[in-house]
Amino acid sequence: SSSSSSSSSSIHPAAAIPPAATAAAIHWVLKDGAGHLGRLLFARWGSQLDCELKQFRLAGDLLMEAGGALELLTLFAPEFFLPLACVANLAKKL
């Protein structure tokens, strides 16, 4: 009887993680996953960019700035944090 009461009172490790921490971890994985996807896309087509390097360098700089601006927008629109952060990371990694 005492062994069943002690096992029922123990907390499962996953139940001890607060929901906010779980949501933050999922957001982080999705946001960084979008950035890694951008890096993979660039690696696939990067060799074709050699012919017009200056134009693609300018486009890359513009995408980096746009990504930074989108990251700042997450402060003003927290309800759209995940989509804005994903697109920002994607733009910054291209």
PDB file as gemmi writes it, atoms N, CA and C in Angstrom:
CRYST1    1.000    1.000    1.000  90.00  90.00  90.00 P 1                      
ATOM      1  N   SER A   1       0.827  -1.191   0.000  1.00  0.00           N  
ATOM      2  CA  SER A   1       0.000   0.000   0.000  1.00  0.00           C  
ATOM      3  C   SER A   1       0.870   1.254   0.000  1.00  0.00           C  
ATOM      4  N   SER A   2       1.969   1.227   0.797  1.00  0.00           N  
ATOM      5  CA  SER A   2       2.825   2.413   0.844  1.00  0.00           C  
ATOM      6  C   SER A   2       3.590   2.607  -0.459  1.00  0.00           C  
ATOM      7  N   SER A   3       3.923   1.509  -1.170  1.00  0.00           N  
ATOM      8  CA  SER A   3       4.642   1.652  -2.421  1.00  0.00           C  
ATOM      9  C   SER A   3       3.762   2.246  -3.509  1.00  0.00           C  
ATOM     10  N   SER A   4       2.480   1.933  -3.492  1.00  0.00           N  
ATOM     11  CA  SER A   4       1.586   2.510  -4.495  1.00  0.00           C  
ATOM     12  C   SER A   4       1.332   3.980  -4.224  1.00  0.00           C  
ATOM     13  N   SER A   5       1.295   4.383  -2.954  1.00  0.00           N  
ATOM     14  CA  SER A   5       1.076   5.797  -2.653  1.00  0.00           C  
ATOM     15  C   SER A   5       2.307   6.622  -2.978  1.00  0.00           C  
ATOM     16  N   SER A   6       3.496   6.059  -2.801  1.00  0.00           N  
ATOM     17  CA  SER A   6       4.703   6.824  -3.123  1.00  0.00           C  
ATOM     18  C   SER A   6       4.883   6.968  -4.626  1.00  0.00           C  
ATOM     19  N   SER A   7       4.508   5.946  -5.398  1.00  0.00           N  
ATOM     20  CA  SER A   7       4.645   6.059  -6.836  1.00  0.00           C  
ATOM     21  C   SER A   7       3.604   6.992  -7.431  1.00  0.00           C  
ATOM     22  N   SER A   8       2.438   7.080  -6.833  1.00  0.00           N  
ATOM     23  CA  SER A   8       1.408   7.973  -7.369  1.00  0.00           C  
ATOM     24  C   SER A   8       1.685   9.419  -7.008  1.00  0.00           C  
ATOM     25  N   SER A   9       2.455   9.650  -5.942  1.00  0.00           N  
ATOM     26  CA  SER A   9       2.746  11.027  -5.565  1.00  0.00           C  
ATOM     27  C   SER A   9       3.956  11.583  -6.293  1.00  0.00           C  
ATOM     28  N   SER A  10       4.763  10.731  -6.937  1.00  0.00           N  
ATOM     29  CA  SER A  10       5.926  11.240  -7.668  1.00  0.00           C  
ATOM     30  C   SER A  10       5.471  11.950  -8.932  1.00  0.00           C  
ATOM     31  N   ILE A  11       6.213  12.966  -9.279  1.00  0.00           N  
ATOM     32  CA  ILE A  11       5.869  13.785 -10.440  1.00  0.00           C  
ATOM     33  C   ILE A  11       6.672  13.305 -11.631  1.00  0.00           C  
ATOM     34  N   HIS A  12       6.015  13.164 -12.749  1.00  0.00           N  
ATOM     35  CA  HIS A  12       6.687  12.788 -13.990  1.00  0.00           C  
ATOM     36  C   HIS A  12       7.545  13.971 -14.430  1.00  0.00           C  
ATOM     37  N   PRO A  13       8.781  13.754 -14.870  1.00  0.00           N  
ATOM     38  CA  PRO A  13       9.674  14.872 -15.235  1.00  0.00           C  
ATOM     39  C   PRO A  13       9.090  15.812 -16.280  1.00  0.00           C  
ATOM     40  N   ALA A  14       8.379  15.293 -17.257  1.00  0.00           N  
ATOM     41  CA  ALA A  14       7.807  16.163 -18.291  1.00  0.00           C  
ATOM     42  C   ALA A  14       6.710  17.046 -17.731  1.00  0.00           C  
ATOM     43  N   ALA A  15       6.019  16.583 -16.685  1.00  0.00           N  
ATOM     44  CA  ALA A  15       4.956  17.385 -16.094  1.00  0.00           C  
ATOM     45  C   ALA A  15       5.513  18.560 -15.314  1.00  0.00           C  
ATOM     46  N   ALA A  16       6.789  18.509 -14.935  1.00  0.00           N  
ATOM     47  CA  ALA A  16       7.396  19.594 -14.171  1.00  0.00           C  
ATOM     48  C   ALA A  16       7.795  20.773 -15.050  1.00  0.00           C  
ATOM     49  N   ILE A  17       7.825  20.608 -16.358  1.00  0.00           N  
ATOM     50  CA  ILE A  17       8.199  21.692 -17.268  1.00  0.00           C  
ATOM     51  C   ILE A  17       7.002  22.617 -17.450  1.00  0.00           C  
ATOM     52  N   PRO A  18       7.165  23.911 -17.170  1.00  0.00           N  
ATOM     53  CA  PRO A  18       6.054  24.844 -17.332  1.00  0.00           C  
ATOM     54  C   PRO A  18       5.651  24.973 -18.812  1.00  0.00           C  
ATOM     55  N   PRO A  19       4.365  25.155 -19.068  1.00  0.00           N  
ATOM     56  CA  PRO A  19       3.911  25.287 -20.464  1.00  0.00           C  
ATOM     57  C   PRO A  19       4.583  26.438 -21.204  1.00  0.00           C  
ATOM     58  N   ALA A  20       4.887  27.521 -20.506  1.00  0.00           N  
ATOM     59  CA  ALA A  20       5.543  28.660 -21.166  1.00  0.00           C  
ATOM     60  C   ALA A  20       6.934  28.274 -21.665  1.00  0.00           C  
ATOM     61  N   ALA A  21       7.634  27.455 -20.896  1.00  0.00           N  
ATOM     62  CA  ALA A  21       8.961  27.015 -21.323  1.00  0.00           C  
ATOM     63  C   ALA A  21       8.863  26.101 -22.539  1.00  0.00           C  
ATOM     64  N   THR A  22       7.859  25.257 -22.550  1.00  0.00           N  
ATOM     65  CA  THR A  22       7.654  24.374 -23.698  1.00  0.00           C  
ATOM     66  C   THR A  22       7.335  25.189 -24.943  1.00  0.00           C  
ATOM     67  N   ALA A  23       6.457  26.171 -24.809  1.00  0.00           N  
ATOM     68  CA  ALA A  23       6.100  27.024 -25.949  1.00  0.00           C  
ATOM     69  C   ALA A  23       7.310  27.813 -26.438  1.00  0.00           C  
ATOM     70  N   ALA A  24       8.119  28.305 -25.518  1.00  0.00           N  
ATOM     71  CA  ALA A  24       9.317  29.053 -25.910  1.00  0.00           C  
ATOM     72  C   ALA A  24      10.290  28.153 -26.660  1.00  0.00           C  
ATOM     73  N   ALA A  25      10.424  26.921 -26.207  1.00  0.00           N  
ATOM     74  CA  ALA A  25      11.327  25.982 -26.890  1.00  0.00           C  
ATOM     75  C   ALA A  25      10.827  25.662 -28.288  1.00  0.00           C  
ATOM     76  N   ILE A  26       9.529  25.474 -28.438  1.00  0.00           N  
ATOM     77  CA  ILE A  26       8.955  25.196 -29.767  1.00  0.00           C  
ATOM     78  C   ILE A  26       9.143  26.394 -30.685  1.00  0.00           C  
ATOM     79  N   HIS A  27       8.917  27.602 -30.172  1.00  0.00           N  
ATOM     80  CA  HIS A  27       9.126  28.820 -30.976  1.00  0.00           C  
ATOM     81  C   HIS A  27      10.572  28.919 -31.418  1.00  0.00           C  
ATOM     82  N   TRP A  28      11.499  28.631 -30.510  1.00  0.00           N  
ATOM     83  CA  TRP A  28      12.914  28.718 -30.830  1.00  0.00           C  
ATOM     84  C   TRP A  28      13.289  27.729 -31.927  1.00  0.00           C  
ATOM     85  N   VAL A  29      12.778  26.503 -31.827  1.00  0.00           N  
ATOM     86  CA  VAL A  29      13.082  25.487 -32.834  1.00  0.00           C  
ATOM     87  C   VAL A  29      12.517  25.895 -34.195  1.00  0.00           C  
ATOM     88  N   LEU A  30      11.278  26.379 -34.224  1.00  0.00           N  
ATOM     89  CA  LEU A  30      10.670  26.787 -35.497  1.00  0.00           C  
ATOM     90  C   LEU A  30      11.399  27.983 -36.102  1.00  0.00           C  
ATOM     91  N   LYS A  31      11.708  28.969 -35.266  1.00  0.00           N  
ATOM     92  CA  LYS A  31      12.382  30.181 -35.755  1.00  0.00           C  
ATOM     93  C   LYS A  31      13.758  29.837 -36.321  1.00  0.00           C  
ATOM     94  N   ASP A  32      14.536  29.076 -35.582  1.00  0.00           N  
ATOM     95  CA  ASP A  32      15.861  28.717 -36.069  1.00  0.00           C  
ATOM     96  C   ASP A  32      15.788  27.721 -37.223  1.00  0.00           C  
ATOM     97  N   GLY A  33      14.749  26.907 -37.253  1.00  0.00           N  
ATOM     98  CA  GLY A  33      14.565  25.983 -38.371  1.00  0.00           C  
ATOM     99  C   GLY A  33      14.363  26.731 -39.673  1.00  0.00           C  
ATOM    100  N   ALA A  34      13.640  27.854 -39.620  1.00  0.00           N  
ATOM    101  CA  ALA A  34      13.445  28.665 -40.824  1.00  0.00           C  
ATOM    102  C   ALA A  34      14.780  29.234 -41.295  1.00  0.00           C  
ATOM    103  N   GLY A  35      15.628  29.649 -40.356  1.00  0.00           N  
ATOM    104  CA  GLY A  35      16.944  30.158 -40.725  1.00  0.00           C  
ATOM    105  C   GLY A  35      17.811  29.091 -41.364  1.00  0.00           C  
ATOM    106  N   HIS A  36      17.753  27.887 -40.826  1.00  0.00           N  
ATOM    107  CA  HIS A  36      18.546  26.792 -41.407  1.00  0.00           C  
ATOM    108  C   HIS A  36      18.025  26.413 -42.791  1.00  0.00           C  
ATOM    109  N   LEU A  37      16.725  26.505 -42.986  1.00  0.00           N  
ATOM    110  CA  LEU A  37      16.151  26.243 -44.307  1.00  0.00           C  
ATOM    111  C   LEU A  37      16.679  27.252 -45.313  1.00  0.00           C  
ATOM    112  N   GLY A  38      16.745  28.519 -44.920  1.00  0.00           N  
ATOM    113  CA  GLY A  38      17.311  29.546 -45.795  1.00  0.00           C  
ATOM    114  C   GLY A  38      18.756  29.274 -46.142  1.00  0.00           C  
ATOM    115  N   ARG A  39      19.517  28.824 -45.158  1.00  0.00           N  
ATOM    116  CA  ARG A  39      20.922  28.502 -45.397  1.00  0.00           C  
ATOM    117  C   ARG A  39      21.054  27.338 -46.374  1.00  0.00           C  
ATOM    118  N   LEU A  40      20.185  26.339 -46.261  1.00  0.00           N  
ATOM    119  CA  LEU A  40      20.214  25.205 -47.187  1.00  0.00           C  
ATOM    120  C   LEU A  40      19.852  25.635 -48.608  1.00  0.00           C  
ATOM    121  N   LEU A  41      18.856  26.517 -48.733  1.00  0.00           N  
ATOM    122  CA  LEU A  41      18.469  27.010 -50.059  1.00  0.00           C  
ATOM    123  C   LEU A  41      19.617  27.779 -50.698  1.00  0.00           C  
ATOM    124  N   PHE A  42      20.281  28.604 -49.903  1.00  0.00           N  
ATOM    125  CA  PHE A  42      21.410  29.364 -50.438  1.00  0.00           C  
ATOM    126  C   PHE A  42      22.536  28.434 -50.862  1.00  0.00           C  
ATOM    127  N   ALA A  43      22.801  27.412 -50.077  1.00  0.00           N  
ATOM    128  CA  ALA A  43      23.874  26.474 -50.419  1.00  0.00           C  
ATOM    129  C   ALA A  43      23.566  25.745 -51.720  1.00  0.00           C  
ATOM    130  N   ARG A  44      22.283  25.491 -51.956  1.00  0.00           N  
ATOM    131  CA  ARG A  44      21.900  24.773 -53.174  1.00  0.00           C  
ATOM    132  C   ARG A  44      22.128  25.620 -54.422  1.00  0.00           C  
ATOM    133  N   TRP A  45      21.771  26.910 -54.347  1.00  0.00           N  
ATOM    134  CA  TRP A  45      21.878  27.768 -55.534  1.00  0.00           C  
ATOM    135  C   TRP A  45      23.029  28.762 -55.448  1.00  0.00           C  
ATOM    136  N   GLY A  46      23.851  28.674 -54.435  1.00  0.00           N  
ATOM    137  CA  GLY A  46      24.938  29.637 -54.242  1.00  0.00           C  
ATOM    138  C   GLY A  46      25.959  29.649 -55.357  1.00  0.00           C  
ATOM    139  N   SER A  47      26.236  28.495 -55.965  1.00  0.00           N  
ATOM    140  CA  SER A  47      27.257  28.443 -57.016  1.00  0.00           C  
ATOM    141  C   SER A  47      26.810  29.178 -58.281  1.00  0.00           C  
ATOM    142  N   GLN A  48      25.522  29.379 -58.453  1.00  0.00           N  
ATOM    143  CA  GLN A  48      25.012  30.078 -59.637  1.00  0.00           C  
ATOM    144  C   GLN A  48      25.101  31.591 -59.483  1.00  0.00           C  
ATOM    145  N   LEU A  49      25.498  32.066 -58.310  1.00  0.00           N  
ATOM    146  CA  LEU A  49      25.515  33.503 -58.054  1.00  0.00           C  
ATOM    147  C   LEU A  49      26.815  34.172 -58.466  1.00  0.00           C  
ATOM    148  N   ASP A  50      27.803  33.410 -58.892  1.00  0.00           N  
ATOM    149  CA  ASP A  50      29.116  33.971 -59.192  1.00  0.00           C  
ATOM    150  C   ASP A  50      29.107  34.966 -60.347  1.00  0.00           C  
ATOM    151  N   CYS A  51      28.217  34.797 -61.304  1.00  0.00           N  
ATOM    152  CA  CYS A  51      28.253  35.653 -62.495  1.00  0.00           C  
ATOM    153  C   CYS A  51      27.851  37.100 -62.187  1.00  0.00           C  
ATOM    154  N   GLU A  52      26.985  37.324 -61.237  1.00  0.00           N  
ATOM    155  CA  GLU A  52      26.548  38.685 -60.892  1.00  0.00           C  
ATOM    156  C   GLU A  52      26.707  38.897 -59.394  1.00  0.00           C  
ATOM    157  N   LEU A  53      27.912  38.784 -58.928  1.00  0.00           N  
ATOM    158  CA  LEU A  53      28.205  38.774 -57.503  1.00  0.00           C  
ATOM    159  C   LEU A  53      27.800  40.066 -56.800  1.00  0.00           C  
ATOM    160  N   LYS A  54      28.058  41.226 -57.420  1.00  0.00           N  
ATOM    161  CA  LYS A  54      27.753  42.504 -56.762  1.00  0.00           C  
ATOM    162  C   LYS A  54      26.259  42.684 -56.546  1.00  0.00           C  
ATOM    163  N   GLN A  55      25.463  42.282 -57.522  1.00  0.00           N  
ATOM    164  CA  GLN A  55      24.010  42.406 -57.373  1.00  0.00           C  
ATOM    165  C   GLN A  55      23.494  41.503 -56.261  1.00  0.00           C  
ATOM    166  N   PHE A  56      24.034  40.309 -56.180  1.00  0.00           N  
ATOM    167  CA  PHE A  56      23.579  39.393 -55.142  1.00  0.00           C  
ATOM    168  C   PHE A  56      24.098  39.809 -53.767  1.00  0.00           C  
ATOM    169  N   ARG A  57      25.244  40.441 -53.732  1.00  0.00           N  
ATOM    170  CA  ARG A  57      25.759  40.971 -52.465  1.00  0.00           C  
ATOM    171  C   ARG A  57      24.848  42.082 -51.957  1.00  0.00           C  
ATOM    172  N   LEU A  58      24.407  42.966 -52.858  1.00  0.00           N  
ATOM    173  CA  LEU A  58      23.486  44.032 -52.490  1.00  0.00           C  
ATOM    174  C   LEU A  58      22.148  43.446 -52.033  1.00  0.00           C  
ATOM    175  N   ALA A  59      21.641  42.469 -52.762  1.00  0.00           N  
ATOM    176  CA  ALA A  59      20.384  41.832 -52.377  1.00  0.00           C  
ATOM    177  C   ALA A  59      20.513  41.161 -51.016  1.00  0.00           C  
ATOM    178  N   GLY A  60      21.670  40.539 -50.757  1.00  0.00           N  
ATOM    179  CA  GLY A  60      21.904  39.915 -49.460  1.00  0.00           C  
ATOM    180  C   GLY A  60      21.919  40.930 -48.330  1.00  0.00           C  
ATOM    181  N   ASP A  61      22.549  42.072 -48.567  1.00  0.00           N  
ATOM    182  CA  ASP A  61      22.573  43.132 -47.558  1.00  0.00           C  
ATOM    183  C   ASP A  61      21.171  43.663 -47.283  1.00  0.00           C  
ATOM    184  N   LEU A  62      20.387  43.832 -48.346  1.00  0.00           N  
ATOM    185  CA  LEU A  62      19.013  44.304 -48.176  1.00  0.00           C  
ATOM    186  C   LEU A  62      18.163  43.287 -47.407  1.00  0.00           C  
ATOM    187  N   LEU A  63      18.348  42.013 -47.708  1.00  0.00           N  
ATOM    188  CA  LEU A  63      17.616  40.978 -46.978  1.00  0.00           C  
ATOM    189  C   LEU A  63      18.024  40.952 -45.508  1.00  0.00           C  
ATOM    190  N   MET A  64      19.289  41.168 -45.224  1.00  0.00           N  
ATOM    191  CA  MET A  64      19.757  41.191 -43.837  1.00  0.00           C  
ATOM    192  C   MET A  64      19.118  42.353 -43.078  1.00  0.00           C  
ATOM    193  N   GLU A  65      19.060  43.508 -43.708  1.00  0.00           N  
ATOM    194  CA  GLU A  65      18.426  44.671 -43.079  1.00  0.00           C  
ATOM    195  C   GLU A  65      16.927  44.457 -42.894  1.00  0.00           C  
ATOM    196  N   ALA A  66      16.279  43.851 -43.889  1.00  0.00           N  
ATOM    197  CA  ALA A  66      14.850  43.562 -43.771  1.00  0.00           C  
ATOM    198  C   ALA A  66      14.600  42.566 -42.640  1.00  0.00           C  
ATOM    199  N   GLY A  67      15.471  41.582 -42.506  1.00  0.00           N  
ATOM    200  CA  GLY A  67      15.345  40.625 -41.407  1.00  0.00           C  
ATOM    201  C   GLY A  67      15.482  41.295 -40.053  1.00  0.00           C  
ATOM    202  N   GLY A  68      16.424  42.213 -39.942  1.00  0.00           N  
ATOM    203  CA  GLY A  68      16.585  42.962 -38.696  1.00  0.00           C  
ATOM    204  C   GLY A  68      15.368  43.812 -38.378  1.00  0.00           C  
ATOM    205  N   ALA A  69      14.785  44.425 -39.413  1.00  0.00           N  
ATOM    206  CA  ALA A  69      13.575  45.230 -39.213  1.00  0.00           C  
ATOM    207  C   ALA A  69      12.402  44.350 -38.759  1.00  0.00           C  
ATOM    208  N   LEU A  70      12.292  43.176 -39.343  1.00  0.00           N  
ATOM    209  CA  LEU A  70      11.226  42.269 -38.924  1.00  0.00           C  
ATOM    210  C   LEU A  70      11.415  41.814 -37.478  1.00  0.00           C  
ATOM    211  N   GLU A  71      12.662  41.596 -37.082  1.00  0.00           N  
ATOM    212  CA  GLU A  71      12.918  41.244 -35.683  1.00  0.00           C  
ATOM    213  C   GLU A  71      12.471  42.359 -34.750  1.00  0.00           C  
ATOM    214  N   LEU A  72      12.702  43.614 -35.144  1.00  0.00           N  
ATOM    215  CA  LEU A  72      12.249  44.737 -34.325  1.00  0.00           C  
ATOM    216  C   LEU A  72      10.726  44.817 -34.267  1.00  0.00           C  
ATOM    217  N   LEU A  73      10.067  44.447 -35.350  1.00  0.00           N  
ATOM    218  CA  LEU A  73       8.601  44.471 -35.364  1.00  0.00           C  
ATOM    219  C   LEU A  73       7.992  43.494 -34.370  1.00  0.00           C  
ATOM    220  N   THR A  74       8.730  42.453 -34.026  1.00  0.00           N  
ATOM    221  CA  THR A  74       8.196  41.493 -33.057  1.00  0.00           C  
ATOM    222  C   THR A  74       7.933  42.148 -31.707  1.00  0.00           C  
ATOM    223  N   LEU A  75       8.652  43.235 -31.401  1.00  0.00           N  
ATOM    224  CA  LEU A  75       8.417  43.956 -30.152  1.00  0.00           C  
ATOM    225  C   LEU A  75       7.064  44.655 -30.153  1.00  0.00           C  
ATOM    226  N   PHE A  76       6.632  45.116 -31.327  1.00  0.00           N  
ATOM    227  CA  PHE A  76       5.389  45.876 -31.427  1.00  0.00           C  
ATOM    228  C   PHE A  76       4.185  45.008 -31.766  1.00  0.00           C  
ATOM    229  N   ALA A  77       4.434  43.787 -32.197  1.00  0.00           N  
ATOM    230  CA  ALA A  77       3.338  42.864 -32.539  1.00  0.00           C  
ATOM    231  C   ALA A  77       3.649  41.490 -31.939  1.00  0.00           C  
ATOM    232  N   PRO A  78       3.611  41.376 -30.609  1.00  0.00           N  
ATOM    233  CA  PRO A  78       3.984  40.103 -29.992  1.00  0.00           C  
ATOM    234  C   PRO A  78       3.072  38.939 -30.371  1.00  0.00           C  
ATOM    235  N   GLU A  79       1.859  39.241 -30.778  1.00  0.00           N  
ATOM    236  CA  GLU A  79       0.943  38.161 -31.182  1.00  0.00           C  
ATOM    237  C   GLU A  79       1.378  37.505 -32.489  1.00  0.00           C  
ATOM    238  N   PHE A  80       2.234  38.189 -33.260  1.00  0.00           N  
ATOM    239  CA  PHE A  80       2.759  37.640 -34.509  1.00  0.00           C  
ATOM    240  C   PHE A  80       4.245  37.309 -34.391  1.00  0.00           C  
ATOM    241  N   PHE A  81       4.706  37.053 -33.162  1.00  0.00           N  
ATOM    242  CA  PHE A  81       6.133  36.830 -32.943  1.00  0.00           C  
ATOM    243  C   PHE A  81       6.675  35.699 -33.804  1.00  0.00           C  
ATOM    244  N   LEU A  82       6.032  34.555 -33.762  1.00  0.00           N  
ATOM    245  CA  LEU A  82       6.588  33.388 -34.450  1.00  0.00           C  
ATOM    246  C   LEU A  82       6.675  33.587 -35.965  1.00  0.00           C  
ATOM    247  N   PRO A  83       5.602  34.022 -36.647  1.00  0.00           N  
ATOM    248  CA  PRO A  83       5.747  34.212 -38.096  1.00  0.00           C  
ATOM    249  C   PRO A  83       6.775  35.295 -38.453  1.00  0.00           C  
ATOM    250  N   LEU A  84       6.785  36.390 -37.695  1.00  0.00           N  
ATOM    251  CA  LEU A  84       7.753  37.455 -37.982  1.00  0.00           C  
ATOM    252  C   LEU A  84       9.181  36.980 -37.738  1.00  0.00           C  
ATOM    253  N   ALA A  85       9.395  36.261 -36.661  1.00  0.00           N  
ATOM    254  CA  ALA A  85      10.738  35.781 -36.342  1.00  0.00           C  
ATOM    255  C   ALA A  85      11.209  34.741 -37.357  1.00  0.00           C  
ATOM    256  N   CYS A  86      10.296  33.897 -37.825  1.00  0.00           N  
ATOM    257  CA  CYS A  86      10.665  32.897 -38.839  1.00  0.00           C  
ATOM    258  C   CYS A  86      11.075  33.564 -40.142  1.00  0.00           C  
ATOM    259  N   VAL A  87      10.282  34.516 -40.596  1.00  0.00           N  
ATOM    260  CA  VAL A  87      10.592  35.209 -41.846  1.00  0.00           C  
ATOM    261  C   VAL A  87      11.879  36.032 -41.684  1.00  0.00           C  
ATOM    262  N   ALA A  88      12.052  36.649 -40.508  1.00  0.00           N  
ATOM    263  CA  ALA A  88      13.270  37.425 -40.266  1.00  0.00           C  
ATOM    264  C   ALA A  88      14.501  36.529 -40.328  1.00  0.00           C  
ATOM    265  N   ASN A  89      14.433  35.381 -39.685  1.00  0.00           N  
ATOM    266  CA  ASN A  89      15.581  34.468 -39.719  1.00  0.00           C  
ATOM    267  C   ASN A  89      15.840  33.940 -41.125  1.00  0.00           C  
ATOM    268  N   LEU A  90      14.783  33.666 -41.852  1.00  0.00           N  
ATOM    269  CA  LEU A  90      14.929  33.197 -43.228  1.00  0.00           C  
ATOM    270  C   LEU A  90      15.614  34.264 -44.076  1.00  0.00           C  
ATOM    271  N   ALA A  91      15.174  35.525 -43.930  1.00  0.00           N  
ATOM    272  CA  ALA A  91      15.763  36.620 -44.713  1.00  0.00           C  
ATOM    273  C   ALA A  91      17.230  36.831 -44.339  1.00  0.00           C  
ATOM    274  N   LYS A  92      17.537  36.744 -43.056  1.00  0.00           N  
ATOM    275  CA  LYS A  92      18.907  36.983 -42.623  1.00  0.00           C  
ATOM    276  C   LYS A  92      19.858  35.876 -43.036  1.00  0.00           C  
ATOM    277  N   LYS A  93      19.370  34.667 -43.219  1.00  0.00           N  
ATOM    278  CA  LYS A  93      20.238  33.546 -43.586  1.00  0.00           C  
ATOM    279  C   LYS A  93      20.413  33.391 -45.089  1.00  0.00           C  
ATOM    280  N   LEU A  94      19.554  34.045 -45.887  1.00  0.00           N  
ATOM    281  CA  LEU A  94      19.722  33.966 -47.332  1.00  0.00           C  
ATOM    282  C   LEU A  94      20.828  34.859 -47.708  1.00  0.00           C  
TER     283      LEU A  94                                                      
END                                                                             
